[in-house]
Amino acid sequence: MLSTASCWICCGQPIDPAEAELTGADENYNAGVEHMQAGRWQPAERSFRAAIAARRDVAEAHYNLGFVLQRRGRFLEALRSFQAATELDPGYASAYIGMAFVHERLGDYPAAEAQLRRAVEVEPRSAEAHRRLGDLLRDTGQPAGAREEYDRALSLDPADANARFGRGFLSLSAGDYAAGWEDYEFRKSNRSFYPALMPRWRGENPAGKRLLVYGEQGFGDTIQFLRYVPLLAERGARTLLAVPLPLMDLAAGVDGAHEIVKPAPSPPAFDWSCALGSLPLFFKTTTETIPAKIPYLSVPAERIAHFRRHLQTPHGLTVAIAWSGNPEHPNDRNRSMRFSDLAPLLSDDRVMFVVLQKSVEETAGLGRSNLRVLGPDLDNFRDIAAVMCAVDLVISVDTVFCHLAGALGRPVWTLLSLVSDWRWLRGRRDSPWYPTMRLYRQRTLGDWKSVVNDVLADLRAMH
């Protein structure tokens, strides 16, 4: 029977043909499960459609087809398949969760919340349903409700690492670092790296020991936590610093980085290892004790002089801009803006705007005398850092550029979504992580217009 294979997220085991006499529908269904588990989305879709054509009354087939369609980016079709699954089985919590995911990707957060509340209603003991509802409430600016759902998820499944991380995100956002760092240890990137890099350092006296410190998150996170490397040197550690290749030149100048290690399957010999993002926990960091010796990154003077000559302009100010981040970031649809959202800024002809990004198709054909596109000519982060040191101001959304400018001690204005990342705390215009940073926040989700208007007013006040 088809139902024995169930939803592949939950068990993912197709029927063994040797153990059952399969009908045509069963054969197609199990082929679909095998393709899906291997990430072969197109043949999986064909198989599930064939299974449904043979038998339309099996909720799991509709659900799995919806999952495949969602992975292929065909969200409206996925929504119809998830809906079909719930019509056949009104208690199918995973299908409600699937519909919620699609609604969220389409930007319909009220509909997503309604589906997740339905999932919790039909399966109140589902830790996943409570945790996913917590994620949505967190991401739509409802921290109190989110914490309740994370706590419920953890009461049902104390090992739910994603719920622990979600709760940690809320604690850190609220400035409760004592509780937040403990839960932050459950971030996915940390869990994936730790098993291969034993033994782990957990705050013991590192004097005389070789300590492998590695970046396991994005470029921005790596830059943010590099500030802890000098503290390890002060404790007598010999620090082996492993960072992504594009950051190696910059990281080589960090005080206390004795060796820069290229990412490799087999690192050099070490006594302990520690993820950069775990150092705040072991240094017992609070909002008052964040290491803020700025700058902790530097750029050769000759590179800065090169770009100053290159950027000579009759305009009064030079401002480097970046409006979007890595599209693979899970929150990129909220944290990034369109270039067109910045149009009011470009109307100020007394400012020369310098584009830092490599993807600049949106700027093509504008022909504005106060817009310089450097992105394709910037080969590495060292050159980007040099540009930041050569201009008067950096304006960026929440991506690596704002971290880099802050670590260099440059004036930087960071543009934030209504629900921003934990590191920017809540309601503040300043950042204890970067003393030269000013924060501009959305008033409602997706409202970049008011953010840009606030920036424009402050920019005009500078000249």
VMD Tcl script that draws the C-alpha trace (Angstrom):
set ca {
  {0.00 0.00 0.00}
  {1.17 3.52 -0.77}
  {0.54 4.84 2.71}
  {3.19 2.62 4.26}
  {5.92 4.80 2.69}
  {4.31 7.92 4.14}
  {5.91 11.37 3.93}
  {9.58 11.09 3.01}
  {10.55 13.86 5.42}
  {9.33 11.73 8.30}
  {10.69 8.33 7.37}
  {11.70 8.45 3.72}
  {11.79 4.69 3.20}
  {10.14 3.38 0.03}
  {8.58 -0.06 -0.02}
  {11.05 -2.84 -0.72}
  {9.80 -4.46 -3.96}
  {11.01 -7.82 -2.67}
  {8.57 -7.62 0.23}
  {5.39 -6.56 -1.54}
  {3.51 -7.24 -4.73}
  {3.37 -3.76 -6.19}
  {0.64 -2.26 -8.32}
  {1.54 0.23 -11.04}
  {0.75 3.09 -8.67}
  {2.97 1.63 -5.97}
  {5.86 1.21 -8.39}
  {5.63 4.81 -9.53}
  {5.26 6.08 -5.98}
  {8.31 4.23 -4.72}
  {10.33 5.30 -7.75}
  {9.32 8.87 -6.90}
  {10.53 8.45 -3.33}
  {13.88 7.10 -4.52}
  {14.32 9.96 -6.99}
  {13.34 12.49 -4.34}
  {15.74 11.16 -1.75}
  {18.52 11.43 -4.36}
  {17.52 14.98 -5.30}
  {16.40 14.01 -8.80}
  {13.44 16.36 -8.88}
  {12.28 16.04 -12.50}
  {11.99 12.23 -12.57}
  {10.49 12.36 -9.07}
  {7.76 14.65 -10.36}
  {7.01 12.33 -13.27}
  {6.79 9.31 -10.98}
  {4.47 10.97 -8.47}
  {2.21 12.27 -11.23}
  {2.00 8.74 -12.64}
  {1.19 7.35 -9.18}
  {-1.58 9.94 -8.72}
  {-2.98 9.18 -12.18}
  {-3.29 5.53 -11.13}
  {-4.72 6.33 -7.68}
  {-5.86 9.82 -6.77}
  {-6.92 9.04 -3.21}
  {-3.52 8.78 -1.49}
  {-2.59 11.91 0.46}
  {1.11 11.03 0.65}
  {1.49 11.05 -3.13}
  {0.00 14.54 -3.37}
  {2.15 15.75 -0.50}
  {5.38 14.43 -1.99}
  {4.50 15.89 -5.39}
  {3.97 19.22 -3.62}
  {7.36 18.92 -1.96}
  {9.05 18.24 -5.31}
  {7.27 21.15 -6.98}
  {8.27 23.45 -4.14}
  {11.90 22.41 -4.54}
  {11.61 23.19 -8.25}
  {10.33 26.69 -7.48}
  {6.81 26.06 -8.79}
  {5.08 27.35 -5.71}
  {1.49 27.72 -6.89}
  {1.45 24.15 -8.21}
  {3.00 22.96 -4.94}
  {0.29 24.77 -3.01}
  {-2.42 22.92 -4.95}
  {-0.76 19.57 -4.27}
  {-0.45 20.24 -0.53}
  {-4.08 21.35 -0.50}
  {-5.11 18.11 -2.22}
  {-3.27 16.15 0.50}
  {-5.18 17.94 3.29}
  {-8.51 17.40 1.51}
  {-7.82 13.68 1.50}
  {-6.42 13.70 5.05}
  {-7.51 16.74 7.13}
  {-5.13 15.66 9.89}
  {-2.01 15.77 7.66}
  {0.14 18.24 9.62}
  {3.12 18.05 7.23}
  {0.92 19.21 4.34}
  {-0.18 22.27 6.32}
  {3.48 22.97 7.05}
  {4.20 22.63 3.33}
  {1.48 25.14 2.48}
  {2.87 27.52 5.12}
  {6.32 27.32 3.57}
  {4.94 28.20 0.13}
  {2.86 31.09 1.47}
  {5.93 32.44 3.23}
  {8.02 32.25 0.06}
  {5.25 34.11 -1.75}
  {5.26 36.80 0.94}
  {1.82 35.98 2.38}
  {2.77 35.74 6.05}
  {-0.79 35.79 7.49}
  {-1.70 32.78 5.33}
  {1.50 31.01 6.38}
  {0.72 31.61 10.04}
  {-2.84 30.31 9.59}
  {-1.57 27.07 8.06}
  {0.99 26.53 10.82}
  {-1.66 27.10 13.47}
  {-3.76 24.51 11.69}
  {-0.81 22.10 11.78}
  {-0.46 22.63 15.53}
  {-4.21 22.12 15.94}
  {-4.33 18.77 14.13}
  {-1.07 17.51 15.63}
  {-0.51 19.33 18.93}
  {2.36 17.05 19.92}
  {4.37 17.83 16.80}
  {7.57 19.56 17.89}
  {8.26 20.45 14.25}
  {4.93 22.24 13.86}
  {5.48 24.31 17.02}
  {9.06 25.10 16.05}
  {8.11 26.19 12.54}
  {5.37 28.38 13.95}
  {7.98 29.84 16.27}
  {10.23 30.58 13.30}
  {7.44 32.39 11.48}
  {6.42 34.43 14.52}
  {10.06 35.37 15.07}
  {10.45 36.43 11.44}
  {7.30 38.55 11.50}
  {8.16 40.51 14.62}
  {6.25 38.52 17.26}
  {9.03 37.49 19.67}
  {6.81 36.66 22.66}
  {4.67 34.23 20.67}
  {7.78 32.79 19.03}
  {9.38 32.02 22.39}
  {6.21 30.24 23.55}
  {6.28 28.01 20.48}
  {9.99 27.23 20.83}
  {9.44 26.31 24.48}
  {6.55 24.03 23.49}
  {8.68 22.38 20.81}
  {11.47 21.76 23.30}
  {9.07 20.37 25.89}
  {8.00 17.81 23.27}
  {11.47 17.19 21.88}
  {14.34 18.46 24.07}
  {16.79 17.42 21.32}
  {15.26 19.77 18.72}
  {18.41 21.72 17.86}
  {16.59 24.09 15.52}
  {14.23 25.13 18.30}
  {17.20 25.71 20.60}
  {18.82 27.92 17.99}
  {15.55 29.80 17.41}
  {15.22 30.46 21.11}
  {18.84 31.60 21.22}
  {18.18 34.02 18.36}
  {15.41 35.63 20.43}
  {17.59 35.86 23.53}
  {20.48 37.45 21.64}
  {18.12 39.88 19.89}
  {16.84 40.96 23.31}
  {20.39 41.45 24.63}
  {20.17 38.40 26.93}
  {23.59 37.12 25.93}
  {24.02 34.88 28.98}
  {21.20 32.62 27.79}
  {21.56 33.36 24.11}
  {25.10 32.10 23.54}
  {24.28 28.70 25.03}
  {21.45 28.20 22.53}
  {23.48 29.75 19.70}
  {25.74 26.69 19.90}
  {22.93 24.77 18.18}
  {23.24 26.66 14.88}
  {23.36 24.31 11.89}
  {26.81 25.29 10.69}
  {28.26 24.62 14.11}
  {26.68 21.17 14.31}
  {28.02 20.20 10.89}
  {31.64 21.16 11.62}
  {32.19 20.08 15.20}
  {32.22 16.27 14.81}
  {35.23 16.42 12.46}
  {37.29 18.82 14.56}
  {37.73 17.19 17.94}
  {38.73 17.87 20.65}
  {36.83 21.12 21.14}
  {38.00 24.08 23.18}
  {35.45 25.16 25.75}
  {37.25 27.95 27.55}
  {40.11 26.08 29.22}
  {43.45 27.84 29.74}
  {44.89 27.88 26.18}
  {48.41 29.05 27.12}
  {51.00 27.22 25.03}
  {48.37 25.27 23.08}
  {47.74 25.19 19.34}
  {44.15 26.36 18.92}
  {42.50 25.90 15.53}
  {39.88 28.64 15.18}
  {37.71 28.39 12.10}
  {34.91 30.25 10.38}
  {31.94 27.99 9.78}
  {29.35 30.59 8.79}
  {29.10 33.36 6.19}
  {31.70 36.01 5.39}
  {29.96 38.60 7.57}
  {29.85 36.32 10.61}
  {33.51 35.46 10.15}
  {34.47 39.13 10.03}
  {32.33 39.93 13.08}
  {33.99 37.29 15.26}
  {37.60 37.82 14.14}
  {37.77 40.43 16.92}
  {38.21 37.57 19.41}
  {41.48 36.31 17.94}
  {43.63 38.91 19.76}
  {42.02 37.86 23.05}
  {43.21 34.29 22.51}
  {46.75 35.54 21.91}
  {46.55 37.52 25.15}
  {45.82 34.22 26.93}
  {48.90 32.62 25.42}
  {47.30 30.53 22.68}
  {49.03 29.88 19.41}
  {46.16 30.51 17.04}
  {45.74 28.72 13.73}
  {43.09 30.72 11.91}
  {41.08 29.00 9.16}
  {38.81 31.27 7.13}
  {37.28 31.12 3.63}
  {39.81 31.79 0.87}
  {38.39 35.23 -0.09}
  {39.04 36.48 3.47}
  {42.55 35.10 3.95}
  {44.41 38.28 2.96}
  {42.43 40.39 5.40}
  {42.57 37.81 8.19}
  {46.37 37.63 7.91}
  {46.56 41.12 9.41}
  {44.52 40.32 12.54}
  {46.56 40.62 15.73}
  {47.17 37.24 17.31}
  {46.66 35.19 14.13}
  {49.89 33.19 14.21}
  {49.10 31.02 11.20}
  {46.50 31.41 8.43}
  {45.23 27.99 7.41}
  {43.74 27.26 4.02}
  {40.45 25.36 4.12}
  {41.36 21.71 3.64}
  {39.96 18.27 4.57}
  {42.92 17.69 6.91}
  {43.97 20.76 8.94}
  {47.40 21.06 10.59}
  {47.90 19.44 13.97}
  {46.13 21.25 16.82}
  {45.41 20.74 20.51}
  {41.87 22.16 20.48}
  {39.49 23.57 17.89}
  {36.80 26.21 18.23}
  {34.37 27.83 15.81}
  {34.73 31.61 15.63}
  {31.03 31.94 16.43}
  {31.50 30.04 19.69}
  {34.15 32.40 21.09}
  {31.59 34.86 22.55}
  {30.23 32.04 24.72}
  {33.60 31.05 26.11}
  {34.59 34.67 26.70}
  {31.25 35.18 28.49}
  {30.42 38.16 26.29}
  {27.68 40.56 27.32}
  {26.50 43.65 25.46}
  {28.78 45.65 27.75}
  {31.89 43.50 27.21}
  {31.85 43.02 23.42}
  {35.46 43.40 22.23}
  {35.26 46.71 20.38}
  {38.88 47.59 19.67}
  {38.20 49.09 16.27}
  {39.63 48.74 13.68}
  {40.79 45.16 13.90}
  {41.15 44.79 10.13}
  {43.52 46.89 8.03}
  {44.41 47.61 4.41}
  {47.80 48.53 2.87}
  {48.06 52.31 2.51}
  {49.09 52.06 -1.13}
  {45.82 50.29 -2.03}
  {43.81 53.02 -0.32}
  {45.81 55.70 -2.17}
  {45.19 53.90 -5.47}
  {41.44 54.01 -5.05}
  {41.45 57.58 -3.78}
  {43.10 58.60 -7.06}
  {40.70 56.41 -9.02}
  {37.67 57.92 -7.29}
  {38.60 61.58 -7.58}
  {35.37 63.47 -8.19}
  {33.97 67.00 -8.26}
  {31.14 65.83 -6.05}
  {31.15 66.76 -2.37}
  {30.91 63.25 -0.91}
  {31.78 59.75 -2.02}
  {29.51 57.00 -0.72}
  {29.94 53.27 -1.35}
  {26.63 51.41 -1.66}
  {25.38 47.82 -1.58}
  {21.70 46.89 -1.74}
  {21.62 43.10 -1.76}
  {23.40 40.09 -0.32}
  {23.88 36.43 -1.14}
  {20.57 35.17 -2.62}
  {21.18 31.80 -0.94}
  {20.87 33.39 2.51}
  {17.68 32.06 4.18}
  {16.41 35.58 4.91}
  {17.64 37.27 1.75}
  {14.12 38.05 0.51}
  {13.69 40.33 3.54}
  {17.19 41.70 4.13}
  {17.95 42.67 0.50}
  {16.35 45.46 -1.49}
  {16.04 46.28 -5.19}
  {18.39 48.81 -6.72}
  {15.32 50.82 -7.70}
  {14.56 51.27 -3.98}
  {17.69 53.45 -3.80}
  {16.53 55.82 -6.55}
  {15.80 58.72 -4.15}
  {19.42 58.63 -2.95}
  {20.80 58.88 -6.46}
  {18.86 62.10 -6.99}
  {21.41 63.89 -4.79}
  {23.91 65.06 -7.43}
  {26.29 66.37 -4.78}
  {27.20 62.79 -3.89}
  {29.26 60.33 -5.92}
  {27.90 56.81 -5.35}
  {30.31 53.90 -5.74}
  {28.78 50.46 -6.34}
  {30.53 47.66 -4.45}
  {28.52 44.73 -5.80}
  {29.55 42.54 -8.68}
  {25.97 41.92 -9.87}
  {25.14 45.30 -11.34}
  {22.70 44.50 -14.16}
  {20.12 46.76 -12.47}
  {22.37 49.80 -12.96}
  {22.87 49.27 -16.69}
  {21.78 52.13 -18.91}
  {21.22 54.65 -16.15}
  {23.97 56.93 -17.42}
  {24.16 58.93 -14.20}
  {27.28 61.05 -13.74}
  {27.21 60.47 -9.98}
  {27.23 56.65 -10.16}
  {30.47 54.67 -10.45}
  {30.23 50.90 -10.86}
  {33.37 49.30 -9.46}
  {32.00 45.88 -8.61}
  {33.37 43.91 -11.59}
  {36.83 45.43 -10.99}
  {36.98 44.44 -7.32}
  {38.66 41.06 -7.26}
  {38.94 40.49 -3.53}
  {37.86 41.72 -0.12}
  {41.14 43.56 0.35}
  {40.29 45.84 -2.58}
  {36.72 46.27 -1.35}
  {38.14 47.24 2.04}
  {40.49 49.72 0.34}
  {37.53 51.35 -1.43}
  {35.73 51.65 1.90}
  {38.77 53.41 3.34}
  {38.90 55.75 0.33}
  {35.27 56.94 0.46}
  {33.52 59.09 3.03}
  {30.70 56.70 3.94}
  {29.42 53.16 3.33}
  {25.67 52.48 3.01}
  {24.70 48.81 2.91}
  {21.96 46.35 3.71}
  {22.74 43.61 6.24}
  {25.43 41.71 4.37}
  {29.21 41.26 4.48}
  {29.83 44.87 3.39}
  {28.44 46.42 6.57}
  {30.54 44.05 8.72}
  {33.67 44.83 6.72}
  {33.14 48.58 7.00}
  {32.46 48.28 10.74}
  {35.57 46.16 11.34}
  {37.64 48.77 9.47}
  {36.22 51.51 11.66}
  {34.66 53.29 8.70}
  {31.41 55.28 8.95}
  {28.70 52.86 7.85}
  {24.92 53.12 7.69}
  {23.22 49.72 7.77}
  {19.70 49.32 6.36}
  {17.65 46.70 8.21}
  {14.43 44.81 7.65}
  {11.71 45.08 10.30}
  {12.88 41.78 11.76}
  {16.63 41.99 11.61}
  {19.33 39.54 12.57}
  {20.04 39.00 16.28}
  {23.33 40.94 16.20}
  {21.56 44.26 15.63}
  {19.45 43.86 18.79}
  {16.01 45.52 18.89}
  {15.12 49.15 18.53}
  {18.67 50.54 18.62}
  {20.15 53.07 16.20}
  {23.70 52.11 17.18}
  {25.57 48.82 17.40}
  {27.77 47.74 20.32}
  {29.60 45.51 17.83}
  {30.59 48.38 15.55}
  {30.92 51.83 17.16}
  {31.08 53.62 13.76}
  {27.77 52.13 12.57}
  {24.33 53.74 12.41}
  {21.24 51.55 11.98}
  {18.16 52.38 9.87}
  {15.17 50.10 10.43}
  {11.97 49.39 8.54}
  {8.77 50.47 10.30}
  {6.72 47.75 8.59}
  {7.89 44.57 6.87}
  {9.06 45.31 3.34}
  {8.91 49.10 3.70}
  {12.24 50.25 2.27}
  {10.81 53.61 1.21}
  {10.80 55.08 4.71}
  {14.29 53.69 5.36}
  {15.71 55.32 2.23}
  {13.95 58.59 3.04}
  {15.56 58.62 6.50}
  {18.96 57.94 4.97}
  {18.47 60.68 2.38}
  {17.60 63.22 5.07}
  {20.73 62.39 7.06}
  {22.87 62.36 3.91}
  {21.70 65.83 2.94}
  {22.52 67.07 6.41}
  {26.18 66.11 5.81}
  {26.70 68.78 3.14}
}
mol new
graphics top color blue
foreach p $ca { graphics top sphere $p radius 0.5 }
foreach p [lrange $ca 0 end-1] q [lrange $ca 1 end] { graphics top cylinder $p $q radius 0.2 }
display resetview
